[in-house]
């Protein structure tokens, strides 16, 4: 049996996504900027995808810019917004638990002369609202917050945070990295005070290399790619029509029977946590009590296994067909102690003992049980060889 529990890293594409991508690559392969029928057929896919993405956010199609994925969306949002609004101030606020695709652009902006503040979080990974109030100034031009943390599944109260920001200065932009939350939550940027929102396709069973950035109408963002002026000059370059069409299909599919899908995910999460807590020496991070499970994301569980290094356990599980992660997949080739786990106060001796389990709407209870059975068998053996 195989148990793929690394869906926060990537998901398999669905049949409908693969089918429409094949249609575009094999038949409707025109350049959407071309004036002939092939071009217009391709342009139709892009237009329909804009409408689909916008509808999922209760937004306007003109507020959607297609990108190559979450990293580009975050870079465009942060660098583009900071450069476009520099005359209004030079202060940027983000959190201590952001993904590298937010952290590194922010550090780049810091090198460019912007002042950056990193907000602390509590033991459950929640941004401390009072700390946000303290650090906001009239010079703050941008606040960036990850909706769902990719390592521990903590969820931020976006509306509360955006209200704090806008009360201080209505012109301060509020960016949300929704890469792990889009498809798991219904997000309405206008109701929640969101100016910029980043999405990645391959987290919702769409293709890799697909995503979009929502830019609220009239928000100033400087392009970071220049060329032929596609997508209203915001993102030059010939659109990746197969990926955009695949993303559109994935959006339609993920938001069909959405509440039922999320209910199933929470049942899987509860099943896994109950099983983990029944194993000696296992701690579940950022979800201390099952009664608070819905304060966390439905698809991510982070657990520490005392006495076993995460990398050792990961490969031992892999040997029996169980696939998990030791942190963010984007940083897995550069292993280091997790900044997120440190930020929430995980004990030093457990920082190198944590694994992330993440599931999708296609994960089965049998996969959860198989993973738990594997852990029960492997942990006693691996602990015999623990470092002294």
N, C-alpha and C positions, 0 to 999 in steps of 0.2 A: 504493500500500500504506500501511497505518497500523500504527504500532508504539507501543502504549501501555505505557510502562515507568515508570508512576507509581503502582503498586499499593500502596505504603506510604502514599500519600495517601488513596486509596480504591479499592475494587474494584467491578466491575459485579455486580449481583445475578444469581443463577442462576435458571433457569426454575422450579425447585421452590420457591424463595423467593418469587418473584413470584406463583406460582400460589396458594400458601397465603395470602398477603397479600390477594389479590383475593377469595378465598373469605371471609375474615374481614370485609373491608370491604363486600362485596356481600350476604352471607347471614348470617354469624355475628357480627353487628355489635353485639350487646348489651353493656351495661355489666357487667363481671364482678362488680360488687358487687350487682347486681340479683338478686332472689330467684326470678324467673320463669325459664322454660326458656331464653330468649334469653341471660339473664345467666349461667345455669349452663353453657351451651354456650361462651360466651366465657371463663368461668373455667377451663374444661377446657384451653383452649389455654395459659393461663398456668401451670397446674399441670404440664402435660406439658413445657412449656419449662423449668420449674424442675428437673424430673427429668432432662431432657436435659443441661442445663448442669452440674448436680451430678454426673451420671455421667461427664462428660468430665474432671472434676477428682477423681474418686473421693471426692466430698464428699456432704453431705446437702442435700436440696432446701431445707430451712429456712435454709441458709447462703447462699442466693442471693437477692440483691436486684436487681431489674431497674431500669435507669436509662436516661437518654437518650443514653448513650454514654460514651466514655473520660473526657472532661473531667469530667462529673458524678461518675463513679465515683471518680476521683482526688480530687476536692474532698470528696466524702462521706467517703472513707477518711481523708484527712489532717486536714481540719478537724474532722470528727466524732470521730475517735479522739483528737486532741489535746485538744479541749474536754472529752471524757468522762473523760480520764485526767489532767487537770491537777493534781489533788491529789497524784499520784504523782511529779510532776517537771515540768520545763518545757524540757527539752532535746530537740531534733529533729535527726536526721542525715539528709542526703541526698547526692547526688553532684553533681559539676560538669557533668554531661552530661544532665541531666533535661529532659524535655519541658516546655513552658510550662504545661501543665495540672497539673504537680507544682510547678514553680518558683514560679509566682505564688501558689498557695495557701500555700506555705511562707513566701513573703515577707509575705503577709497575716498569717500566724501570728506572724511576727517582729514585725510592727507591734503585735500584740496582747500582746507581752511574752515570747513564747517565744524561747529562745536556739537559733540554727540553726548547724550546722556543715556545710560543703560538702566532701565528700571528693574528693581528686584522683584522676585515673586515669592509667594508663600510656599509651604511644604507640599501643597497640592498643585503647584505650578500656576497659580492664579496671580495675575498682575495686582499689586497692592494699589488700589485706587487713590488712597491718600497720598502715596508717593508720586503718582502722576500729577495730582493737583499741586504738589510742592514744587515740582521742577518746571512746570509750564511757565513760559514767559511771553511777553509780547513779541519777542524775537524768534519764537518757535514757529517754523514754517511747515514742519512735517512730523507726524507721529506714525510709526509703523508697528503694528501688532499682529502676531500670528494668531489666527482664530483657534485652530486645533494644533497643539504641539505634536510634531511628527515622531517624537521619541516616547513620550509618556501619555499622550492623549488628553492633556488638560485643555479645557475650553474657556475662552475668555468671554466676558459679558460685553459684547461689542457696543451695544447701545449705551450702556452706562459709561464706558470709557470715552466714546465719541461725544457724549453730552458734556463730560468734564472738559474735553478739549475745546468744544465749540463755545461753551460758556466763557472760557478764558479769552478766546479769540476765534470768531466765526471764520476767519480767513485761513486758519491753520488747517492743513490737509491731513486727513485721516486715511492711512493706507492699511489694508488688511491682506495678509498672506493667507488665502483661503485654499491653499493647495491640498491640505488634508481634510478640509471641512466641506468643500464643494461636493455635492452628491450625497453627503451624509446629513446635511442640514439645508433647510430652505432659507436662503439669504436674500434680504431685500435692502440693497444699499441705501436707497432714499429714506426708508423708515429707520435705518440703523445709523444714519449719519456717516456713511462710507463714501469717500471721494474716489478712491482707487482700490481695485480688488484684483488679485492675481489668481489664476486658475491653471491647472495642468491636466492634460487629457489622459495621460497614461495611469493616473490614479483612479480613474472611473471607467476603466475598460475601453478607453480610447487608445489611439496609437501614440507611441513615443514620438517626441518632436512636435507635439501639438499643444496648444494652450491659448489663453487669451488674457488680455488686461482690460478690465472695465475702467473707463475714465469718465467720471461724471461730467455731463455737459458743462462747458465753459471753464473747466479746470485746466490750468495751464501746465502742459508737460512738454519739455523740449525733446524732440526725437533723438535717439542715440544711433540710428541707422539712417544714412542719407543715400539717395539714389534716384530712382525713377518716380518717386512720389506716390507709390501705391498706398492704399488704406488712408486716403486723405492726407498723405505726406507724413503720417505718424510712424509708419513702419515700411520703408521702401524695400523693394525686392519682390520678385514674382511669388505670389501666394502659393503655399504648399496645399494645393487643392485636395489631393487625396487625404492628407492628414486633417484638413479642415472639415471635409465631408465625413470622415470617420469620427471626428470629435462631435460633430452635430448629432450623428446617430447615437453615440454614447450618452450624450446629454439627454436625448429623448428617452432612451431606455432606462437610465438610472433614476429619472424622476417619474417614471411610470410605477404606480403602486408603491410610492415612496415610503409611506408610513409602515406598510407591512414589511418592507425590506429592512428598515431600521429596527423594527421590533425584533426581527430574527437575529440581527447583528447583536443586539443587547442580550438576547438569550444565549448566544454563543459566548459572549464575553463573560456572562455570569457563570456559565458552565466551566469555562477555562479557569476563572479566578477561584471558584470553589475547589476545583481539583488541585490548583497550585498551592493554595493555603493548607491543603491536607497533607502536603509533602513537607517533611522535616527540613528546616533551614531555608525556607523560601519566603521572601518578602515581596509583596506587590507594591510598586511605587506609585504615588500620586492618586491612589484610590484606596484609602485606608479602611473603608467600610462599604460593604455591598449595598447598603441602603442608600448610599450616595452615588451609585454607579452611573446614574443619568446626568450627574454633574460632569462626567467625563465623556469623551468621544466613544461611539459605539463599536469602533473597530480596532482599537489599540490597547494592548496590555503590556506593561513593562514590569518585569520581575527580576529580583536579584537572587542568585543561588549561592549561598554562603559556601566558601571553600572550593569553588570551581571557577576558573577563569572563563569569561564569556566566550572567548575565541575557541577554547578547548571544547566547551559544551556545544557550541554552534556546530563544529565539525563532527563531533560525535553524533549529534542528531542528524546531520546531513548524511552520514553513513547509513542510516536506516530510513532515509527518504523523508525526513522532516526538515523543512526549510524555514528558518527564522533569521533575525538580524541582531547584531550587537549594537545597533545605533542607526544613525542616518546612513542610508545606502550611498548618498553622495559623498560621504566622508570615509567610507569603509576602507579605501585604499591608503588612508592616512590615519591609522588608528591612534587615538589619544583618549584620555579620560573625558567622559561626556561633560561638557559645560552645563548642560541642562540638569543632569543628575546632581552635579555640585551645587547648582543654584537652588535646588529644592531641598538641599541638606541631607542627601543620602550619605550614610556613614562611609568613611574613607575606605574601610576594608571591603565594602560592597561595590565600590565604583567600577571595578574591573570584573564584576560578577553578574552583570545585568544583561538580559536579552529582551528584545521586543518581539511580541507576537502580534500579527495584524491580519485581519480577515476581510473577506469581501462577501457580497450577497450570494456568491456561489460556494462559499465554504460550508462544509457539512459538519454536523455534530460528530460524525465518525472520525473526521480529521482531527477534531479537538481531542477526542478520546484516545486516538492513536498517539498524539503528541504527549499527552499526559502519561500514558503507559510507557512510552519511551523514556520520559524523564524519570519515572519511578524506577526503571531498570538501570539507567545510566548513572544517576547521581551517586548512589552508594559506591559504585565501582570507581568513578572518577575521583571521589573524595579520598579514597585510599592513597591516591598519588598526589595529593595536594601539596603545594609548596610549604615548607616549614620556615 
